[in-house]
Amino acid sequence: MQLSPSELILNADNSIYHLNILPEDIATTIITVGDPDRVGEVSKYFDTIELKKGKREFITHTGVLNGKRISVISTGIGTDNIDIVLNELDALVNIDFTTRTIKEEKTTLDIIRIGTSGAIQKDIPINTFLLSEYAIGLDSLLQFYDSKHIQNSDLQDAFVAHTDWAKDKSTPYVVTCAKSLADKVASDKIRMGFTATNVGFYGPQGRILRLNTQDNALNSKLASFRYNNLKITNLEMETSGIYGLAKLLGHNAISLNAILANRATEEFSVTPGETVEELIKYTLNKLT
């Protein structure tokens, strides 16, 4: 089936619409970062940089480090942007732009998020590195896709019951990382975690400035939730979307978090830049 111009949107140079890149522009190992300025903080370690492109908040650098070709792409904030980035990355490798048809032989991408996050458990020190083994999406992204078969319904039901989840909110969904990729980067420097992904930074994460929240006890409910020795470790805004779409599309994904804040102890890192820098160097070393 040929994809119509309104479904597969290409620019005049035949690049994918939002990312503004061509299929040959990306490697099969891709690091995603939220902040466009962080792209250069990753690519500065490459031995060579062959490509720099950008459009809106989506900046892409592709280069080589220790003989391995790697791309780093900024996503911006939130699972709405993740929907764009993951679908367009998949299109770049698994759709023929000339014929507008899906390729019979699929390419699998390794997608590694390097991001920042806040812990909600007192025993997680700031400046910790955390790999999200599980992610619970408090957004609605995955519910727009045929995705029930990759969701952990028992865990989801237990969470809804524990938090007395409001029916007006979207149904939470639980997805997991790619174990093979997680094993590649794991070490005693990395803590395994269960990450909650929410739709905003303020109210959805329990921050109150001038607006009251629907559930002022939400963060304490998140912190006290337990299921088969699992407990929610941290809050951020992208991981569940990355895991869910990657799994549906047949790609491997992990999310690495630099814990810059602890909401339970009300601490924030005094060296956030250095912590993120160390996580970047650690990740590149593991990948190459």
Wavefront OBJ file of the C-alpha trace (Angstrom):
o trace
v 0.000 0.000 0.000
v 1.283 3.424 -0.970
v 1.267 6.016 1.824
v -0.440 9.264 0.869
v 1.250 12.704 1.025
v -0.925 13.615 4.021
v 0.255 10.555 6.013
v 3.948 10.397 5.099
v 4.856 14.076 4.892
v 8.156 14.858 3.185
v 9.942 18.148 2.605
v 10.943 19.398 -0.841
v 14.343 17.691 -0.559
v 12.602 14.375 0.307
v 13.602 14.618 3.985
v 11.165 13.587 6.709
v 8.892 16.458 7.715
v 9.827 17.465 11.288
v 13.316 16.037 11.735
v 14.358 17.412 8.321
v 16.769 14.529 7.674
v 17.209 11.885 4.977
v 17.469 8.119 5.500
v 21.231 8.188 4.939
v 21.663 10.880 7.594
v 21.160 8.617 10.619
v 23.017 5.716 12.183
v 21.291 2.648 13.602
v 22.504 3.659 17.075
v 20.728 6.835 18.139
v 21.076 8.867 21.310
v 18.128 11.107 22.133
v 18.362 14.160 24.368
v 15.633 16.612 25.272
v 17.629 19.834 25.124
v 18.825 20.882 21.628
v 21.946 22.386 23.233
v 22.862 18.959 24.614
v 23.314 17.521 21.110
v 26.655 19.281 20.772
v 27.613 18.218 24.288
v 27.389 14.623 23.057
v 28.815 15.002 19.553
v 31.884 16.916 20.758
v 33.259 13.528 21.813
v 32.901 12.032 18.316
v 36.126 11.459 16.379
v 34.440 12.888 13.300
v 31.100 14.605 12.645
v 29.683 14.046 9.173
v 26.326 15.778 9.513
v 24.648 18.620 11.385
v 21.029 19.416 10.590
v 18.171 21.036 12.458
v 14.580 22.214 12.315
v 12.604 23.650 15.220
v 13.714 21.840 18.387
v 14.933 18.808 16.439
v 18.730 18.971 16.010
v 20.642 16.006 14.560
v 24.379 15.316 14.562
v 25.802 12.096 13.088
v 29.404 11.032 13.430
v 31.823 8.278 14.321
v 33.392 7.393 17.676
v 35.909 4.562 17.958
v 34.764 3.229 14.586
v 31.061 3.205 15.526
v 28.595 5.449 13.693
v 26.222 7.227 16.079
v 23.492 9.835 15.706
v 22.350 12.168 18.468
v 18.962 13.864 18.134
v 17.139 16.352 20.355
v 13.486 15.605 20.996
v 12.339 18.577 23.002
v 10.147 17.921 26.037
v 7.230 15.520 26.373
v 5.733 12.390 24.870
v 3.948 14.458 22.204
v 7.377 15.206 20.736
v 8.432 11.589 21.264
v 5.503 10.565 19.049
v 7.007 12.662 16.255
v 10.620 11.574 16.747
v 10.040 7.815 17.112
v 7.643 7.578 14.178
v 9.896 9.634 11.924
v 13.034 7.713 12.897
v 11.241 4.482 12.063
v 10.032 5.917 8.765
v 13.596 6.832 7.833
v 14.736 3.217 8.025
v 11.597 1.203 7.319
v 9.710 3.139 4.640
v 10.891 3.624 1.071
v 10.460 7.351 0.437
v 10.560 6.927 -3.357
v 7.715 4.416 -3.580
v 6.046 5.501 -0.315
v 5.726 1.861 0.714
v 6.747 -0.027 3.837
v 9.882 -2.095 3.357
v 9.568 -5.867 3.657
v 12.899 -6.176 5.483
v 12.874 -4.076 8.643
v 15.800 -2.301 10.295
v 16.074 -2.289 14.088
v 17.379 0.836 15.788
v 19.084 1.068 19.183
v 17.681 4.167 20.872
v 19.306 5.494 24.047
v 17.788 8.416 25.923
v 20.163 10.533 28.004
v 17.976 12.736 30.156
v 17.473 14.375 33.524
v 14.991 13.379 36.176
v 13.878 13.832 39.775
v 13.834 10.995 42.308
v 10.814 10.451 44.562
v 12.448 7.973 46.964
v 14.598 9.288 49.826
v 17.230 6.592 49.339
v 18.190 7.763 45.821
v 20.961 10.367 46.112
v 21.114 13.300 43.734
v 23.694 12.876 40.917
v 22.806 9.159 40.686
v 22.647 7.466 37.255
v 19.413 5.494 36.808
v 18.306 3.170 34.013
v 14.534 2.860 33.655
v 13.828 -0.883 33.672
v 10.095 -0.158 33.745
v 8.153 2.968 32.840
v 4.592 3.922 33.678
v 3.017 6.439 31.340
v 0.634 8.856 33.018
v 0.121 10.527 29.649
v -2.239 9.175 26.979
v 0.148 8.565 24.050
v 0.173 4.775 23.920
v -3.590 4.564 24.291
v -3.935 6.057 20.782
v -2.195 2.960 19.356
v -3.065 -0.730 19.262
v -0.817 -1.431 22.219
v -2.595 -3.559 24.822
v -0.373 -6.533 23.997
v 2.780 -4.745 25.208
v 1.236 -3.293 28.367
v 1.460 -4.859 31.835
v -2.229 -4.816 32.717
v -1.872 -6.364 36.198
v 0.663 -3.767 37.265
v -1.440 -1.009 35.748
v -4.568 -2.152 37.582
v -2.683 -2.289 40.877
v -1.401 1.250 40.351
v -4.857 2.607 39.506
v -6.296 1.023 42.650
v -3.464 2.224 44.903
v -3.623 5.830 43.708
v -7.414 5.994 43.396
v -6.676 7.242 39.879
v -9.181 9.837 38.689
v -11.416 8.594 35.870
v -11.063 11.959 34.100
v -7.358 11.238 33.545
v -5.970 8.902 30.904
v -5.421 5.275 31.880
v -1.797 4.659 32.956
v 0.213 2.153 30.927
v 3.328 0.181 31.889
v 6.077 -0.794 29.431
v 9.621 -2.109 29.763
v 13.070 -1.354 28.369
v 14.953 -3.528 25.879
v 16.847 -5.921 28.148
v 19.586 -6.676 25.602
v 20.453 -2.988 25.303
v 20.142 -2.436 29.054
v 22.612 -5.260 29.684
v 25.079 -3.545 27.364
v 25.243 -0.336 29.386
v 24.573 -1.662 32.898
v 27.228 -1.626 35.607
v 27.538 -0.982 39.319
v 27.428 2.741 38.491
v 23.865 2.435 37.205
v 20.809 1.988 39.420
v 17.835 0.177 37.892
v 14.545 1.991 38.295
v 10.815 2.232 37.645
v 10.149 5.588 36.030
v 6.901 7.560 35.966
v 6.416 9.674 32.842
v 3.936 12.514 33.133
v 2.476 15.113 30.768
v 3.815 18.244 32.446
v 6.486 19.628 34.748
v 4.382 21.531 37.264
v 0.901 20.278 38.229
v 1.312 16.787 36.746
v 4.477 16.332 38.832
v 2.880 17.746 41.958
v 4.486 21.191 41.845
v 2.265 23.961 43.129
v 3.019 27.591 42.307
v -0.305 29.419 41.946
v -2.579 26.556 40.841
v -3.958 23.802 43.021
v -3.668 20.233 41.734
v -6.454 17.673 41.402
v -4.661 15.318 43.823
v -2.237 16.968 46.236
v -1.177 13.537 47.514
v -0.212 12.130 44.106
v 3.559 12.165 44.652
v 3.251 10.419 48.015
v 0.987 7.823 46.397
v 3.568 7.284 43.651
v 6.333 6.885 46.227
v 4.363 4.407 48.366
v 3.227 2.170 45.487
v 4.636 -1.374 45.598
v 4.101 -4.298 43.228
v 6.177 -7.506 43.407
v 9.119 -5.621 44.948
v 8.853 -2.850 42.335
v 8.598 0.756 43.461
v 8.468 3.952 41.420
v 11.842 5.669 41.625
v 11.661 8.874 39.599
v 9.596 11.293 37.532
v 10.268 12.678 34.048
v 8.454 13.338 30.750
v 9.614 11.064 27.889
v 10.561 7.502 28.845
v 7.218 5.695 28.621
v 6.575 7.093 25.152
v 10.007 6.014 23.936
v 9.618 2.511 25.364
v 6.095 2.025 24.098
v 6.623 3.214 20.527
v 10.019 1.520 20.234
v 8.523 -1.805 21.300
v 5.569 -1.452 18.909
v 7.868 -0.542 16.007
v 10.433 -3.267 16.724
v 13.297 -1.125 18.037
v 15.429 -1.409 21.186
v 15.227 1.440 23.688
v 16.606 2.366 27.089
v 16.361 5.544 29.136
v 19.313 6.743 31.207
v 18.504 9.378 33.803
v 20.785 11.798 35.596
v 19.010 12.309 38.916
v 19.353 16.047 39.497
v 16.610 16.474 42.105
v 15.109 14.501 44.960
v 11.505 15.523 45.546
v 11.309 13.589 48.826
v 14.299 15.359 50.396
v 13.731 18.636 48.499
v 17.320 18.677 47.217
v 18.661 19.787 43.848
v 22.125 19.087 42.474
v 24.671 21.883 42.791
v 26.611 20.360 39.872
v 23.912 19.473 37.304
v 26.095 20.166 34.259
v 28.906 17.987 35.524
v 26.515 15.136 36.329
v 24.988 15.144 32.844
v 28.468 15.366 31.313
v 29.584 12.290 33.239
v 26.491 10.371 32.105
v 27.207 11.312 28.474
v 30.801 10.071 28.740
v 29.705 6.885 30.528
v 27.103 6.126 27.844
v 29.440 6.722 24.917
v 32.073 4.515 26.505
v 29.569 1.681 26.934
v 28.258 2.007 23.377
v 31.680 1.992 21.729
l 1 2 3 4 5 6 7 8 9 10 11 12 13 14 15 16 17 18 19 20 21 22 23 24 25 26 27 28 29 30 31 32 33 34 35 36 37 38 39 40 41 42 43 44 45 46 47 48 49 50 51 52 53 54 55 56 57 58 59 60 61 62 63 64 65 66 67 68 69 70 71 72 73 74 75 76 77 78 79 80 81 82 83 84 85 86 87 88 89 90 91 92 93 94 95 96 97 98 99 100 101 102 103 104 105 106 107 108 109 110 111 112 113 114 115 116 117 118 119 120 121 122 123 124 125 126 127 128 129 130 131 132 133 134 135 136 137 138 139 140 141 142 143 144 145 146 147 148 149 150 151 152 153 154 155 156 157 158 159 160 161 162 163 164 165 166 167 168 169 170 171 172 173 174 175 176 177 178 179 180 181 182 183 184 185 186 187 188 189 190 191 192 193 194 195 196 197 198 199 200 201 202 203 204 205 206 207 208 209 210 211 212 213 214 215 216 217 218 219 220 221 222 223 224 225 226 227 228 229 230 231 232 233 234 235 236 237 238 239 240 241 242 243 244 245 246 247 248 249 250 251 252 253 254 255 256 257 258 259 260 261 262 263 264 265 266 267 268 269 270 271 272 273 274 275 276 277 278 279 280 281 282 283 284 285 286 287 288
